[in-house]
Amino acid sequence: MASNGVPDKKQDGDGAPCLSALVGQIKSCDHCLVDPSGKPLPHVPRPVVVPSLRAKICIIGQAPGTRVHASRKPFTDPSGDRLRAWMGISSEQFYDADKVAIVPMGFCFPGLDDKGGDLPPRKECAPLWQAALFELMPQIELKLLVGMYAQQWHLGKSRHKTLTKTVAHWRDYVGDGEPVPGKPMLLPMPHPSWRNTAWLRKNPFFECDVIPFLQRETKRLLA
């Protein structure tokens, strides 16, 4: 790994050593301290990511919060409880890396804003690691795009102007629900934060239409 945190080129050979090497680079990354885009990260980096060579489902969220920064285990909070309920799976299934991969847009807790809320994911992280990780995880069949930042990156110009419109057009991104090699289904979702309870009440289509699809596909892919 280069001293500025830039990932080395993909290694040849079996995927396991390649992914292991890449994860090692991620775990030692300090790019947002030594070469930040804007203000440096306000604390020592503690990357949180769960890659996998076997999981067919990948959750792409925002960035760790304060609890996850402390535990180094993703979604160890009420948001995680709600997300697992949406998927219809247990904690044991959720934290089994052979079943579910977790690759947030920012691997480190970005810090808090003046109002005590989480800052957005660091801008440095996704350009460094997203493409490199997914190149080594071609088996992923379903990406859960949790929140605006994941949708901006993974949907690009096909994303609508608002999260609500993007999620409302979810069928455009999953196609007919049949897996296509090398082209995973992309399911845009709101963040499972309890702050979004009002959004869920205003948009009942999510619980009526999206969650049944999500649970059906989760069950199929975990079978």
Beta strands, then each sheet from edge to edge (+ up, - down):
strand 1: 57-60
strand 2: 100-102
strand 3: 142-146
strand 4: 185-189
sheet 1: 2+ 1+ 3+ 4+
end
